[in-house]
Amino acid sequence: MQTVQDYSSFKLVILFLVSFFSNVFSAISGGGAGLIQLPALLLFGIPYNQALALHKIATVALGIGGSLRNFRSFNSDLSIILSLLIIGIPGVLFGSSLVMIISNEYLYLIIGLVSIFLGSYSFTKPDLGLAKINKNIDYLTWTRFISFVFVIGILNGSISSGTGLLVTILLIKTFGIDFLKAISITFFSVGIFWNASGAIALTRIGVFPYNILIVLLSGSFLGGLLGAHLSNLNGNKLIKRFFTFLCFLLGLSLCLRFIKEVL
């Protein structure tokens, strides 16, 4: 791995800008920072496993920045948040353990196709996530919800990219909440706690370049803070447009990565 001295000030500035703007975008749309930030780290010559760990640590800062403005509104959603933490974190830890022993190509394809489906679904449902819908949540609904949460947690621990989008749409479909509330819950639960758990599990990989880590943390926190502010100013319609666009972009990117890895 490259040493700390191998990264010039110019490269660090570029990485900060990439991190900042990708996390602004992510905070507005509900996920997807890994679409830009993770490939940027790979282009810096950092091995995949270490790049994933760095990305996860930085995304904790994104979760904090994206949650600060909406933290007080979580009181009415404690049962949802606890479910995401209690069921999701074991999935993340299990997924992190798979990074070293399985090939990720087919996971890229699966999540890419799911992301394209989510984008298409959001595009064809004009009212999706624009207003709160009161739903009766029965035992079967909760069972289905926590099953999906565990599976998404595994994907979060292993490939990271796009899992925030999956949780956001799962919250909207299951509980009838709007995009703004769903994204707030996603950043608090997934952005902070899931990614912190995954980062801790991946720290066994080795020493990180700390100058890059500081740059990523700064860009992620400030980007998340600005993105959350813009989301509150512009409301659910803007969030939905970003969400739909990012789903298509992420899906195509991961499908292309699958093709590249296979060929």
C-alpha positions in Angstrom: 0.0 0.0 0.0 1.1 3.5 -0.6 2.6 5.4 2.3 1.4 8.7 3.6 4.1 10.6 1.7 2.8 9.3 -1.6 -0.2 11.6 -1.6 0.4 15.1 -2.7 -1.5 18.1 -1.5 -3.1 18.4 -4.9 -4.4 14.9 -4.8 -5.8 15.4 -1.3 -7.6 18.5 -2.3 -9.1 16.6 -5.3 -10.2 13.8 -3.0 -11.8 16.3 -0.5 -13.8 17.9 -3.4 -14.9 14.4 -4.6 -15.9 13.4 -1.1 -17.7 16.7 -0.4 -19.8 16.8 -3.5 -20.6 13.1 -3.5 -21.8 13.3 0.0 -23.9 16.4 -0.7 -25.5 14.4 -3.4 -25.9 11.4 -1.2 -27.5 13.4 1.7 -30.1 14.8 -0.7 -31.0 11.5 -2.4 -30.7 9.1 0.6 -27.5 7.2 -0.3 -25.1 6.5 -3.0 -21.9 8.2 -1.8 -20.0 5.0 -2.6 -20.9 5.4 -6.3 -18.2 8.2 -6.5 -16.2 8.1 -3.3 -15.3 4.4 -3.3 -14.1 4.4 -7.0 -12.0 7.5 -6.3 -10.2 5.7 -3.5 -9.5 2.8 -5.8 -8.1 5.2 -8.4 -5.7 6.4 -5.7 -4.3 2.9 -5.7 -5.8 1.8 -2.4 -6.7 -1.9 -2.3 -10.4 -2.7 -2.4 -10.7 -4.0 1.2 -8.9 -0.9 2.6 -10.8 1.5 0.4 -14.1 -0.1 1.6 -13.0 0.4 5.2 -12.0 4.0 4.6 -15.3 4.7 2.8 -17.3 3.2 5.7 -15.4 5.3 8.3 -16.0 8.4 6.3 -19.7 7.6 5.8 -20.1 7.6 9.5 -19.3 11.4 9.3 -21.8 11.7 6.5 -24.4 10.0 8.7 -23.7 12.5 11.6 -23.7 15.5 9.3 -26.9 14.3 7.6 -28.7 13.6 10.9 -27.9 16.7 12.9 -30.8 18.8 11.5 -33.4 16.1 12.0 -32.2 14.4 15.1 -35.1 15.7 17.3 -37.7 14.2 15.0 -36.7 10.6 15.7 -38.7 10.2 18.9 -41.7 8.9 17.0 -39.6 6.4 15.0 -37.7 4.7 17.8 -39.1 1.2 17.1 -38.1 1.5 13.4 -34.6 2.7 14.3 -34.1 -0.1 16.9 -35.2 -2.7 14.4 -32.7 -1.4 11.9 -29.9 -1.5 14.5 -30.7 -4.8 16.2 -31.3 -6.7 12.9 -29.1 -4.8 10.5 -25.8 -4.6 12.4 -25.4 -8.4 12.6 -26.1 -8.5 8.9 -23.4 -5.9 8.3 -20.9 -7.8 10.5 -21.6 -11.0 8.6 -21.3 -9.2 5.2 -17.9 -7.7 6.3 -16.7 -11.2 7.1 -17.4 -12.3 3.5 -15.3 -9.5 1.9 -12.1 -11.5 2.3 -13.5 -14.9 1.0 -16.0 -14.3 -1.8 -16.0 -12.6 -5.2 -18.2 -9.5 -5.4 -19.0 -9.5 -9.1 -22.4 -11.1 -8.8 -23.3 -8.9 -5.8 -22.5 -5.9 -8.1 -24.9 -7.3 -10.7 -27.7 -8.0 -8.2 -27.6 -4.6 -6.5 -27.2 -2.9 -9.9 -30.4 -4.5 -11.2 -32.2 -3.8 -8.0 -31.2 -0.2 -8.1 -32.5 0.2 -11.7 -35.7 -1.4 -10.6 -36.0 1.0 -7.7 -35.4 4.0 -10.1 -38.0 2.7 -12.5 -40.5 2.1 -9.7 -39.9 5.6 -8.3 -40.3 7.1 -11.7 -43.6 5.4 -12.5 -45.1 6.2 -9.0 -45.5 10.0 -9.0 -46.8 10.2 -5.4 -44.3 7.8 -3.9 -42.6 9.3 -0.8 -44.1 12.8 -1.3 -46.4 12.6 1.7 -46.9 10.5 4.7 -49.4 7.6 4.4 -51.0 6.0 7.4 -50.5 2.2 7.3 -51.5 -0.6 9.6 -48.3 -2.5 10.4 -49.1 -6.1 11.3 -46.9 -9.0 12.4 -46.3 -10.2 8.8 -45.3 -6.7 7.7 -42.7 -6.5 10.5 -41.4 -9.9 9.7 -40.9 -9.0 6.1 -39.3 -5.7 7.0 -36.7 -7.2 9.3 -35.9 -10.0 6.8 -35.1 -7.4 4.2 -33.1 -5.3 6.7 -30.9 -8.3 7.5 -30.2 -9.0 3.8 -29.5 -5.3 3.1 -27.1 -5.3 6.1 -25.2 -8.2 4.5 -24.9 -6.2 1.3 -23.8 -3.1 3.2 -21.0 -5.0 4.9 -19.7 -6.5 1.7 -20.1 -4.0 -1.1 -21.6 -0.9 0.5 -22.7 0.9 -2.7 -26.4 1.5 -2.9 -27.6 0.0 0.3 -28.7 3.3 1.7 -31.1 3.7 -1.2 -32.5 0.2 -0.5 -33.2 1.1 3.1 -34.8 4.4 2.1 -37.2 2.8 -0.3 -37.9 0.0 2.2 -38.9 2.5 4.9 -41.2 4.4 2.5 -42.9 1.2 1.2 -43.3 -0.4 4.6 -44.3 2.4 6.8 -45.7 5.0 4.4 -43.3 7.8 5.5 -42.1 10.5 3.2 -38.6 10.8 1.6 -37.3 13.4 4.0 -38.2 11.3 7.1 -37.0 8.0 5.5 -33.6 9.6 4.5 -33.2 11.0 8.1 -33.7 7.6 9.6 -31.4 6.0 7.0 -28.6 8.4 7.7 -28.9 8.0 11.5 -29.2 4.2 11.5 -27.3 3.1 8.4 -24.9 6.0 8.0 -23.7 6.1 11.5 -24.2 2.7 13.2 -24.2 0.2 10.3 -21.1 1.8 8.7 -19.3 2.2 12.1 -19.9 -1.5 12.7 -18.6 -2.4 9.3 -15.6 -0.1 9.6 -14.7 -1.7 13.0 -15.0 -5.2 11.5 -12.8 -4.2 8.6 -10.0 -2.5 10.7 -8.3 -5.9 11.0 -7.2 -5.4 7.3 -4.3 -3.1 8.4 -3.1 0.5 8.7 -4.9 3.3 6.9 -3.3 6.4 5.3 -4.5 8.8 8.0 -4.2 12.0 5.8 -6.7 10.5 3.4 -8.9 9.5 6.3 -9.0 13.0 7.7 -9.8 14.4 4.2 -12.6 11.9 3.8 -14.1 12.6 7.2 -14.0 16.4 6.6 -15.6 16.1 3.2 -18.2 13.6 4.3 -19.3 15.6 7.3 -19.5 18.9 5.6 -21.2 17.4 2.5 -23.8 15.6 4.7 -24.5 18.8 6.6 -25.0 20.9 3.4 -27.0 18.1 1.7 -29.4 17.8 4.7 -29.8 21.6 4.7 -30.7 21.6 1.0 -33.1 18.7 1.5 -35.0 20.6 4.2 -35.2 23.7 2.1 -36.5 22.0 -1.1 -38.6 19.2 0.3 -39.6 15.8 -1.0 -39.9 16.6 -4.7 -36.3 17.5 -5.0 -35.2 14.5 -3.0 -37.3 12.1 -5.1 -35.7 13.5 -8.3 -32.2 12.9 -6.9 -33.2 9.5 -5.6 -34.6 8.3 -8.9 -31.6 9.7 -10.9 -29.1 8.1 -8.5 -30.8 4.7 -8.6 -30.4 4.6 -12.4 -26.8 5.9 -12.2 -25.8 3.5 -9.5 -27.5 0.6 -11.2 -25.8 1.2 -14.5 -22.4 1.8 -12.8 -22.6 -1.5 -10.9 -23.8 -3.5 -13.9 -20.8 -2.1 -15.9 -18.5 -3.0 -13.1 -19.9 -6.6 -13.2 -19.2 -6.8 -16.9 -15.7 -5.4 -16.5 -14.9 -7.9 -13.7 -16.3 -10.9 -15.6 -14.6 -10.1 -18.9 
